[in-house]
């Protein structure tokens, strides 16, 4: 029975986060966030506390242009990378030590980073240019310096 309650709580939290993430803009998201905190405050206070602590992180993607938001709030790319690390780890079987497991994971992450930088951009250069439009000159120079050659 206890496990069932946890599943119900997860469903409530998932629905509440979807409600927040589907807001048309940051102001509406913050309003919905406040509403969720009020609802959860009396029924699941620990969840409300955790959400309140994470508010800035959860809503950070609203600082980006509308076109970026679906990709930024998704964990699909991270899940794909984690599955690839798990798949390659299964091929190895048993690692002789922790360092060898970290080397494999690190190599895969470097490979994935290179692919994201060169082959398949998660966000196009044109799309990223929208982010720079709202930035000051100093931030614009920082972003340009960070771009791959």
Rosetta constraint file for C-alpha pairs under 8 A:
AtomPair CA 1 CA 5 HARMONIC 6.58 0.50
AtomPair CA 2 CA 6 HARMONIC 6.58 0.50
AtomPair CA 3 CA 7 HARMONIC 6.35 0.50
AtomPair CA 4 CA 8 HARMONIC 6.29 0.50
AtomPair CA 5 CA 9 HARMONIC 6.18 0.50
AtomPair CA 6 CA 10 HARMONIC 6.17 0.50
AtomPair CA 7 CA 11 HARMONIC 6.25 0.50
AtomPair CA 8 CA 12 HARMONIC 6.27 0.50
AtomPair CA 9 CA 13 HARMONIC 6.17 0.50
AtomPair CA 10 CA 14 HARMONIC 6.02 0.50
AtomPair CA 11 CA 15 HARMONIC 6.09 0.50
AtomPair CA 12 CA 16 HARMONIC 6.08 0.50
AtomPair CA 13 CA 17 HARMONIC 6.08 0.50
AtomPair CA 14 CA 18 HARMONIC 6.17 0.50
AtomPair CA 15 CA 19 HARMONIC 6.19 0.50
AtomPair CA 16 CA 20 HARMONIC 6.36 0.50
AtomPair CA 16 CA 36 HARMONIC 6.48 0.50
AtomPair CA 17 CA 21 HARMONIC 5.94 0.50
AtomPair CA 18 CA 22 HARMONIC 5.87 0.50
AtomPair CA 19 CA 23 HARMONIC 6.72 0.50
AtomPair CA 19 CA 32 HARMONIC 7.27 0.50
AtomPair CA 20 CA 29 HARMONIC 5.11 0.50
AtomPair CA 20 CA 30 HARMONIC 7.74 0.50
AtomPair CA 20 CA 32 HARMONIC 5.67 0.50
AtomPair CA 20 CA 33 HARMONIC 6.09 0.50
AtomPair CA 21 CA 29 HARMONIC 6.86 0.50
AtomPair CA 21 CA 59 HARMONIC 7.90 0.50
AtomPair CA 21 CA 73 HARMONIC 7.70 0.50
AtomPair CA 22 CA 29 HARMONIC 7.85 0.50
AtomPair CA 23 CA 28 HARMONIC 5.69 0.50
AtomPair CA 23 CA 29 HARMONIC 5.10 0.50
AtomPair CA 23 CA 32 HARMONIC 7.80 0.50
AtomPair CA 24 CA 28 HARMONIC 6.58 0.50
AtomPair CA 24 CA 29 HARMONIC 7.43 0.50
AtomPair CA 25 CA 29 HARMONIC 6.20 0.50
AtomPair CA 25 CA 62 HARMONIC 6.68 0.50
AtomPair CA 26 CA 30 HARMONIC 6.10 0.50
AtomPair CA 26 CA 59 HARMONIC 7.32 0.50
AtomPair CA 26 CA 62 HARMONIC 5.47 0.50
AtomPair CA 26 CA 63 HARMONIC 7.70 0.50
AtomPair CA 27 CA 31 HARMONIC 6.29 0.50
AtomPair CA 28 CA 32 HARMONIC 6.15 0.50
AtomPair CA 29 CA 33 HARMONIC 5.93 0.50
AtomPair CA 29 CA 59 HARMONIC 7.51 0.50
AtomPair CA 30 CA 34 HARMONIC 6.20 0.50
AtomPair CA 30 CA 59 HARMONIC 7.93 0.50
AtomPair CA 31 CA 35 HARMONIC 6.40 0.50
AtomPair CA 32 CA 36 HARMONIC 6.19 0.50
AtomPair CA 33 CA 37 HARMONIC 6.24 0.50
AtomPair CA 33 CA 55 HARMONIC 7.99 0.50
AtomPair CA 34 CA 38 HARMONIC 6.29 0.50
AtomPair CA 35 CA 39 HARMONIC 6.32 0.50
AtomPair CA 36 CA 40 HARMONIC 6.07 0.50
AtomPair CA 36 CA 48 HARMONIC 7.93 0.50
AtomPair CA 37 CA 41 HARMONIC 5.69 0.50
AtomPair CA 37 CA 48 HARMONIC 5.34 0.50
AtomPair CA 37 CA 51 HARMONIC 7.56 0.50
AtomPair CA 37 CA 52 HARMONIC 7.25 0.50
AtomPair CA 38 CA 42 HARMONIC 7.39 0.50
AtomPair CA 39 CA 43 HARMONIC 7.01 0.50
AtomPair CA 40 CA 44 HARMONIC 5.02 0.50
AtomPair CA 40 CA 45 HARMONIC 5.95 0.50
AtomPair CA 40 CA 47 HARMONIC 6.95 0.50
AtomPair CA 40 CA 48 HARMONIC 5.35 0.50
AtomPair CA 41 CA 45 HARMONIC 4.53 0.50
AtomPair CA 41 CA 46 HARMONIC 7.95 0.50
AtomPair CA 41 CA 47 HARMONIC 7.98 0.50
AtomPair CA 41 CA 48 HARMONIC 5.47 0.50
AtomPair CA 41 CA 49 HARMONIC 7.82 0.50
AtomPair CA 44 CA 48 HARMONIC 6.44 0.50
AtomPair CA 45 CA 49 HARMONIC 6.12 0.50
AtomPair CA 46 CA 50 HARMONIC 6.24 0.50
AtomPair CA 47 CA 51 HARMONIC 6.09 0.50
AtomPair CA 48 CA 52 HARMONIC 6.05 0.50
AtomPair CA 49 CA 53 HARMONIC 6.28 0.50
AtomPair CA 50 CA 54 HARMONIC 6.30 0.50
AtomPair CA 51 CA 55 HARMONIC 5.96 0.50
AtomPair CA 54 CA 58 HARMONIC 5.99 0.50
AtomPair CA 55 CA 59 HARMONIC 6.15 0.50
AtomPair CA 56 CA 60 HARMONIC 5.83 0.50
AtomPair CA 61 CA 69 HARMONIC 6.04 0.50
AtomPair CA 61 CA 72 HARMONIC 6.20 0.50
AtomPair CA 61 CA 73 HARMONIC 6.69 0.50
AtomPair CA 62 CA 66 HARMONIC 7.67 0.50
AtomPair CA 62 CA 69 HARMONIC 6.86 0.50
AtomPair CA 64 CA 68 HARMONIC 6.33 0.50
AtomPair CA 64 CA 69 HARMONIC 6.74 0.50
AtomPair CA 64 CA 131 HARMONIC 6.28 0.50
AtomPair CA 65 CA 69 HARMONIC 6.86 0.50
AtomPair CA 65 CA 130 HARMONIC 6.70 0.50
AtomPair CA 65 CA 131 HARMONIC 6.50 0.50
AtomPair CA 67 CA 127 HARMONIC 7.56 0.50
AtomPair CA 68 CA 72 HARMONIC 6.17 0.50
AtomPair CA 68 CA 123 HARMONIC 7.31 0.50
AtomPair CA 68 CA 127 HARMONIC 7.50 0.50
AtomPair CA 69 CA 73 HARMONIC 6.07 0.50
AtomPair CA 70 CA 74 HARMONIC 6.33 0.50
AtomPair CA 71 CA 122 HARMONIC 7.83 0.50
AtomPair CA 75 CA 79 HARMONIC 6.09 0.50
AtomPair CA 76 CA 80 HARMONIC 6.14 0.50
AtomPair CA 77 CA 81 HARMONIC 6.30 0.50
AtomPair CA 78 CA 82 HARMONIC 6.16 0.50
AtomPair CA 79 CA 83 HARMONIC 6.14 0.50
AtomPair CA 80 CA 84 HARMONIC 6.32 0.50
AtomPair CA 81 CA 85 HARMONIC 6.28 0.50
AtomPair CA 81 CA 109 HARMONIC 7.73 0.50
AtomPair CA 81 CA 112 HARMONIC 7.62 0.50
AtomPair CA 82 CA 86 HARMONIC 6.18 0.50
AtomPair CA 83 CA 87 HARMONIC 6.01 0.50
AtomPair CA 84 CA 88 HARMONIC 6.14 0.50
AtomPair CA 85 CA 89 HARMONIC 6.00 0.50
AtomPair CA 85 CA 105 HARMONIC 6.12 0.50
AtomPair CA 85 CA 108 HARMONIC 6.91 0.50
AtomPair CA 86 CA 90 HARMONIC 6.14 0.50
AtomPair CA 87 CA 91 HARMONIC 6.57 0.50
AtomPair CA 88 CA 92 HARMONIC 6.62 0.50
AtomPair CA 89 CA 93 HARMONIC 6.22 0.50
AtomPair CA 89 CA 101 HARMONIC 7.73 0.50
AtomPair CA 89 CA 104 HARMONIC 7.84 0.50
AtomPair CA 95 CA 100 HARMONIC 6.34 0.50
AtomPair CA 95 CA 101 HARMONIC 6.15 0.50
AtomPair CA 96 CA 100 HARMONIC 6.79 0.50
AtomPair CA 97 CA 101 HARMONIC 6.88 0.50
AtomPair CA 98 CA 102 HARMONIC 6.26 0.50
AtomPair CA 99 CA 103 HARMONIC 6.12 0.50
AtomPair CA 100 CA 104 HARMONIC 6.35 0.50
AtomPair CA 101 CA 105 HARMONIC 6.28 0.50
AtomPair CA 102 CA 106 HARMONIC 5.81 0.50
AtomPair CA 103 CA 107 HARMONIC 5.99 0.50
AtomPair CA 104 CA 108 HARMONIC 6.26 0.50
AtomPair CA 105 CA 109 HARMONIC 6.16 0.50
AtomPair CA 106 CA 110 HARMONIC 6.14 0.50
AtomPair CA 107 CA 111 HARMONIC 6.15 0.50
AtomPair CA 108 CA 112 HARMONIC 6.11 0.50
AtomPair CA 109 CA 113 HARMONIC 6.04 0.50
AtomPair CA 110 CA 114 HARMONIC 6.22 0.50
AtomPair CA 111 CA 115 HARMONIC 6.29 0.50
AtomPair CA 112 CA 116 HARMONIC 6.19 0.50
AtomPair CA 113 CA 117 HARMONIC 6.14 0.50
AtomPair CA 114 CA 118 HARMONIC 6.04 0.50
AtomPair CA 114 CA 119 HARMONIC 7.72 0.50
AtomPair CA 115 CA 119 HARMONIC 4.98 0.50
AtomPair CA 115 CA 120 HARMONIC 6.05 0.50
AtomPair CA 115 CA 121 HARMONIC 7.81 0.50
AtomPair CA 116 CA 120 HARMONIC 5.15 0.50
AtomPair CA 116 CA 121 HARMONIC 5.03 0.50
AtomPair CA 116 CA 122 HARMONIC 6.50 0.50
AtomPair CA 117 CA 121 HARMONIC 6.11 0.50
AtomPair CA 117 CA 148 HARMONIC 7.09 0.50
AtomPair CA 123 CA 127 HARMONIC 6.16 0.50
AtomPair CA 123 CA 128 HARMONIC 6.55 0.50
AtomPair CA 124 CA 128 HARMONIC 6.20 0.50
AtomPair CA 125 CA 129 HARMONIC 6.19 0.50
AtomPair CA 126 CA 130 HARMONIC 7.03 0.50
AtomPair CA 127 CA 131 HARMONIC 7.45 0.50
AtomPair CA 128 CA 132 HARMONIC 6.94 0.50
AtomPair CA 129 CA 133 HARMONIC 6.60 0.50
AtomPair CA 130 CA 134 HARMONIC 7.39 0.50
AtomPair CA 131 CA 135 HARMONIC 7.03 0.50
AtomPair CA 132 CA 136 HARMONIC 7.95 0.50
AtomPair CA 132 CA 139 HARMONIC 7.92 0.50
AtomPair CA 132 CA 140 HARMONIC 5.79 0.50
AtomPair CA 132 CA 143 HARMONIC 8.00 0.50
AtomPair CA 135 CA 139 HARMONIC 5.90 0.50
AtomPair CA 135 CA 140 HARMONIC 6.03 0.50
AtomPair CA 136 CA 140 HARMONIC 6.15 0.50
AtomPair CA 137 CA 141 HARMONIC 6.24 0.50
AtomPair CA 138 CA 142 HARMONIC 6.40 0.50
AtomPair CA 139 CA 143 HARMONIC 6.27 0.50
AtomPair CA 140 CA 144 HARMONIC 6.26 0.50
AtomPair CA 141 CA 145 HARMONIC 6.14 0.50
AtomPair CA 142 CA 146 HARMONIC 6.38 0.50
AtomPair CA 143 CA 147 HARMONIC 6.53 0.50
